[in-house]
């Protein structure tokens, strides 16, 4: 590029940036989320959780029925639809943090199989998508998410048990969410 053209183009670019920053921009109105969209996201999350659970079992070859402390239960509390949605949102984010912890454990201890790493990442992202859908339904401020309580997992067996329990609880919890949301969305 010629030196004579470089300065005017640079000046025009800077001027354009200043004009863009000085303009008042109104954000577009957000489309309200529909019941069909949230149901679709829930079904998608459930599908990916089941796929992850099968991949986790295939990778580790064992199952355990114990649930270590710190893993959320599968109950959904709340007297009103709004309270239940708040509880669903906060617990989705909590389960998302646990799935991320399982993902980190696998990266550190087993160098993750490609398929399992992908499944863990997809469920982690799908939990965020579902939580954002639930958040869009809420008419109140976003509820706080409790801190992640992960006890020390010293050996690989304890880490496998933790991962299995997180995924098992997540499966059961998603089934409970599906039941509650189906009833609540039909009533509203």
KEKE-3310 file (N, C-alpha, C; in steps of 0.2 Angstrom, whole numbers, plus 5000, padded with zeros to 4 digits):
npx = (5004:5002:5011:5005:4992:4990:4990:4977:4968:4970:4966:4953:4948:4950:4942:4929:4928:4927:4915:4906:4907:4902:4889:4872:4866:4852:4848:4841:4825:4823:4818:4805:4806:4799:4788:4790:4803:4811:4807:4813:4826:4828:4826:4836:4847:4845:4847:4860:4866:4863:4870:4883:4884:4883:4895:4904:4903:4907:4920:4926:4921:4915:4903:4895:4885:4885:4883:4894:4896:4891:4887:4873:4856:4841:4829:4816:4812:4800:4786:4778:4777:4787:4797:4801:4807:4817:4824:4827:4836:4847:4851:4854:4865:4874:4875:4882:4894:4899:4900:4910:4920:4922:4926:4939:4945:4946:4955:4966:4970:4967:4970:4960:4949:4946:4932:4925:4930:4924:4910:4909:4912:4901:4890:4892:4892:4878:4871:4873:4866:4853:4851:4852:4840:4830:4833:4829:4815:4812:4805:4810:4825:4841:4844:4855:4869:4874:4890:4902:4904:4917:4924:4940:4947:4956:4961:4961:4950:4941:4939:4933:4921:4915:4913:4904:4894:4890:4885:4875:4866:4863:4857:4845:4840:4837:4827:4817:4816:4811:4798:4792:4793:4785:4773:4771:4772:4762:4751:4753)
npy = (4994:5011:5025:5037:5034:5027:5035:5042:5032:5026:5037:5038:5025:5027:5038:5032:5022:5031:5037:5027:5023:5034:5034:5032:5016:5006:4991:4976:4970:4956:4940:4932:4916:4901:4888:4877:4878:4878:4865:4858:4861:4854:4841:4839:4841:4830:4819:4820:4819:4805:4799:4803:4796:4783:4782:4785:4774:4764:4768:4766:4754:4750:4751:4760:4762:4771:4788:4801:4814:4831:4830:4836:4833:4825:4832:4844:4859:4871:4881:4889:4891:4900:4899:4886:4886:4895:4886:4876:4882:4886:4874:4867:4875:4871:4858:4859:4864:4853:4843:4849:4848:4834:4833:4840:4831:4820:4824:4826:4814:4803:4807:4808:4800:4804:4803:4803:4815:4824:4822:4825:4839:4843:4841:4849:4862:4861:4861:4874:4881:4876:4881:4895:4896:4893:4904:4915:4913:4917:4929:4936:4942:4934:4919:4915:4904:4890:4887:4876:4860:4850:4836:4830:4819:4806:4795:4786:4777:4783:4795:4790:4785:4797:4804:4795:4795:4809:4809:4800:4805:4817:4812:4807:4818:4827:4819:4821:4835:4836:4831:4840:4852:4849:4848:4861:4870:4866:4870:4884)
npz = (5000:4996:5004:5004:5004:5016:5028:5026:5026:5039:5047:5043:5048:5062:5064:5061:5071:5082:5079:5079:5093:5099:5095:5101:5105:5104:5112:5105:5107:5118:5112:5119:5128:5123:5128:5121:5117:5129:5133:5122:5124:5136:5133:5124:5133:5141:5133:5129:5142:5145:5135:5139:5151:5147:5140:5150:5159:5150:5148:5162:5166:5178:5191:5205:5219:5229:5235:5236:5249:5246:5233:5224:5229:5221:5222:5219:5225:5231:5232:5223:5205:5200:5211:5210:5197:5200:5209:5200:5191:5199:5204:5192:5188:5198:5196:5184:5188:5195:5185:5177:5186:5186:5173:5174:5183:5175:5165:5172:5178:5169:5156:5148:5137:5120:5116:5128:5134:5125:5127:5140:5139:5131:5139:5149:5142:5138:5149:5153:5143:5145:5158:5156:5148:5157:5166:5158:5159:5171:5182:5192:5200:5196:5204:5218:5216:5225:5233:5226:5233:5235:5241:5247:5235:5235:5229:5213:5212:5221:5214:5202:5208:5212:5200:5194:5203:5202:5188:5189:5198:5191:5180:5186:5192:5181:5175:5185:5184:5171:5173:5183:5176:5164:5170:5176:5165:5158:5166:5166)
capx = (5000:5006:5012:5000:4985:4990:4987:4970:4964:4971:4962:4946:4947:4950:4936:4924:4928:4925:4908:4903:4907:4898:4882:4868:4863:4847:4848:4835:4821:4824:4812:4803:4807:4793:4788:4793:4810:4814:4806:4818:4833:4828:4826:4843:4852:4844:4850:4868:4868:4862:4876:4889:4884:4885:4902:4908:4903:4911:4927:4928:4920:4912:4898:4895:4879:4885:4884:4898:4893:4892:4883:4866:4850:4837:4823:4815:4808:4796:4778:4776:4781:4793:4802:4803:4811:4824:4828:4830:4841:4853:4854:4857:4872:4878:4877:4886:4900:4901:4902:4916:4925:4923:4930:4945:4948:4948:4960:4972:4971:4967:4971:4953:4948:4943:4925:4923:4931:4919:4904:4909:4911:4895:4885:4894:4889:4871:4869:4873:4861:4847:4851:4850:4833:4826:4834:4825:4808:4811:4803:4814:4832:4844:4845:4862:4871:4878:4897:4903:4907:4920:4928:4946:4946:4963:4964:4957:4944:4936:4937:4928:4915:4913:4911:4898:4888:4888:4882:4869:4862:4861:4852:4839:4838:4834:4820:4813:4815:4806:4791:4790:4792:4780:4767:4771:4771:4755:4747:4753)
capy = (5000:5017:5028:5042:5031:5024:5040:5044:5026:5025:5042:5036:5020:5030:5042:5027:5019:5036:5038:5021:5023:5040:5033:5028:5010:5003:4984:4974:4967:4949:4936:4928:4909:4898:4882:4872:4879:4875:4858:4855:4861:4849:4834:4839:4840:4823:4815:4821:4816:4798:4797:4804:4791:4776:4783:4785:4767:4760:4770:4764:4747:4748:4756:4761:4764:4776:4795:4805:4820:4836:4830:4838:4828:4826:4835:4851:4862:4877:4881:4892:4889:4904:4896:4880:4888:4897:4880:4872:4886:4886:4867:4866:4878:4867:4851:4861:4864:4846:4840:4852:4845:4828:4834:4841:4825:4815:4827:4826:4807:4798:4810:4808:4798:4809:4803:4805:4822:4828:4821:4829:4846:4844:4841:4856:4867:4860:4863:4881:4883:4875:4886:4902:4896:4894:4911:4919:4912:4920:4936:4939:4942:4928:4917:4914:4897:4888:4885:4869:4857:4844:4834:4827:4813:4805:4790:4786:4774:4788:4800:4787:4785:4804:4805:4791:4798:4815:4808:4796:4810:4822:4809:4806:4825:4829:4816:4825:4842:4835:4829:4846:4857:4847:4850:4868:4873:4865:4874:4891)
capz = (5000:4996:5010:5004:5006:5022:5033:5026:5028:5046:5050:5042:5052:5069:5064:5061:5078:5086:5077:5082:5100:5101:5094:5105:5102:5108:5111:5102:5112:5118:5111:5125:5127:5123:5132:5117:5117:5135:5132:5117:5127:5141:5130:5122:5139:5144:5128:5130:5149:5144:5131:5143:5156:5144:5138:5157:5161:5145:5150:5168:5167:5185:5194:5212:5221:5234:5233:5241:5251:5242:5227:5225:5228:5215:5224:5217:5230:5229:5232:5216:5198:5200:5216:5207:5192:5203:5211:5194:5189:5204:5204:5185:5188:5203:5193:5179:5191:5196:5178:5176:5191:5184:5167:5176:5186:5170:5161:5176:5180:5164:5150:5144:5130:5116:5116:5135:5134:5121:5130:5146:5137:5128:5144:5153:5138:5137:5156:5153:5139:5149:5164:5153:5146:5163:5168:5154:5161:5178:5182:5197:5199:5196:5211:5219:5216:5231:5231:5225:5239:5233:5246:5244:5232:5235:5224:5206:5213:5224:5208:5198:5211:5212:5193:5193:5207:5199:5182:5190:5201:5186:5176:5190:5193:5174:5175:5190:5181:5166:5176:5186:5170:5160:5174:5177:5159:5155:5170:5165)
cpx = (5004:5006:5006:4993:4985:4987:4980:4966:4964:4966:4955:4944:4946:4943:4929:4923:4925:4917:4904:4902:4903:4891:4878:4865:4858:4848:4841:4831:4822:4817:4811:4804:4801:4794:4791:4800:4814:4813:4812:4825:4834:4829:4834:4848:4851:4847:4857:4870:4868:4868:4882:4889:4886:4893:4907:4908:4907:4919:4930:4926:4917:4907:4898:4888:4879:4886:4888:4894:4895:4889:4876:4861:4846:4830:4822:4810:4805:4789:4775:4780:4788:4799:4805:4808:4818:4828:4831:4836:4847:4856:4857:4865:4877:4880:4882:4893:4903:4903:4909:4922:4927:4928:4937:4949:4951:4954:4967:4974:4971:4968:4965:4954:4944:4935:4922:4924:4926:4912:4903:4908:4904:4889:4886:4891:4881:4868:4868:4867:4854:4846:4849:4843:4829:4827:4830:4817:4807:4809:4806:4821:4835:4846:4853:4863:4875:4885:4897:4907:4910:4925:4935:4945:4954:4965:4959:4951:4939:4934:4932:4921:4911:4910:4904:4892:4885:4883:4875:4864:4859:4856:4845:4836:4834:4828:4815:4811:4810:4799:4788:4789:4786:4773:4766:4769:4765:4750:4747:4751)
cpy = (5006:5021:5034:5040:5028:5028:5041:5038:5025:5031:5040:5030:5022:5034:5037:5024:5025:5037:5033:5021:5029:5039:5030:5022:5007:4995:4982:4970:4959:4945:4932:4920:4906:4891:4876:4872:4876:4868:4854:4855:4856:4842:4834:4837:4832:4818:4814:4818:4808:4796:4798:4798:4784:4777:4782:4778:4763:4762:4766:4757:4745:4753:4755:4764:4770:4783:4799:4811:4826:4836:4832:4832:4829:4829:4842:4854:4869:4877:4884:4890:4893:4901:4890:4881:4891:4891:4876:4876:4885:4879:4865:4869:4874:4861:4853:4861:4857:4842:4843:4850:4838:4828:4836:4835:4821:4818:4826:4818:4802:4801:4809:4805:4803:4809:4805:4812:4826:4827:4825:4837:4848:4845:4848:4862:4867:4862:4871:4884:4882:4880:4893:4902:4897:4901:4916:4918:4916:4927:4940:4939:4935:4925:4915:4906:4895:4886:4878:4866:4850:4842:4831:4820:4810:4800:4790:4782:4779:4793:4797:4786:4792:4805:4801:4793:4804:4814:4805:4801:4815:4819:4809:4813:4828:4826:4820:4832:4841:4834:4836:4851:4855:4849:4857:4872:4872:4869:4881:4893)
cpz = (5000:5002:5010:5006:5013:5028:5032:5028:5036:5049:5049:5047:5060:5069:5064:5068:5082:5085:5080:5089:5103:5099:5099:5102:5106:5107:5108:5108:5112:5117:5117:5123:5127:5127:5128:5116:5123:5135:5128:5120:5133:5138:5127:5127:5141:5139:5129:5137:5148:5140:5135:5148:5153:5142:5145:5159:5156:5147:5156:5170:5174:5187:5202:5214:5226:5231:5238:5243:5247:5236:5228:5225:5222:5216:5221:5222:5227:5229:5226:5210:5198:5205:5213:5201:5195:5206:5206:5192:5193:5204:5197:5185:5193:5200:5187:5182:5193:5190:5176:5180:5189:5178:5169:5179:5180:5166:5165:5177:5174:5157:5145:5137:5126:5116:5122:5136:5131:5124:5136:5144:5135:5134:5148:5149:5138:5144:5156:5149:5142:5154:5161:5150:5152:5166:5165:5156:5167:5177:5188:5196:5199:5202:5212:5218:5221:5228:5230:5231:5236:5238:5243:5241:5231:5230:5218:5207:5216:5218:5204:5201:5211:5205:5192:5196:5204:5193:5184:5193:5196:5181:5180:5191:5186:5173:5179:5187:5175:5168:5179:5180:5166:5164:5175:5171:5156:5159:5168:5158)
residu = (UNK:UNK:UNK:UNK:UNK:UNK:UNK:UNK:UNK:UNK:UNK:UNK:UNK:UNK:UNK:UNK:UNK:UNK:UNK:UNK:UNK:UNK:UNK:UNK:UNK:UNK:UNK:UNK:UNK:UNK:UNK:UNK:UNK:UNK:UNK:UNK:UNK:UNK:UNK:UNK:UNK:UNK:UNK:UNK:UNK:UNK:UNK:UNK:UNK:UNK:UNK:UNK:UNK:UNK:UNK:UNK:UNK:UNK:UNK:UNK:UNK:UNK:UNK:UNK:UNK:UNK:UNK:UNK:UNK:UNK:UNK:UNK:UNK:UNK:UNK:UNK:UNK:UNK:UNK:UNK:UNK:UNK:UNK:UNK:UNK:UNK:UNK:UNK:UNK:UNK:UNK:UNK:UNK:UNK:UNK:UNK:UNK:UNK:UNK:UNK:UNK:UNK:UNK:UNK:UNK:UNK:UNK:UNK:UNK:UNK:UNK:UNK:UNK:UNK:UNK:UNK:UNK:UNK:UNK:UNK:UNK:UNK:UNK:UNK:UNK:UNK:UNK:UNK:UNK:UNK:UNK:UNK:UNK:UNK:UNK:UNK:UNK:UNK:UNK:UNK:UNK:UNK:UNK:UNK:UNK:UNK:UNK:UNK:UNK:UNK:UNK:UNK:UNK:UNK:UNK:UNK:UNK:UNK:UNK:UNK:UNK:UNK:UNK:UNK:UNK:UNK:UNK:UNK:UNK:UNK:UNK:UNK:UNK:UNK:UNK:UNK:UNK:UNK:UNK:UNK:UNK:UNK:UNK:UNK:UNK:UNK:UNK:UNK)
# end
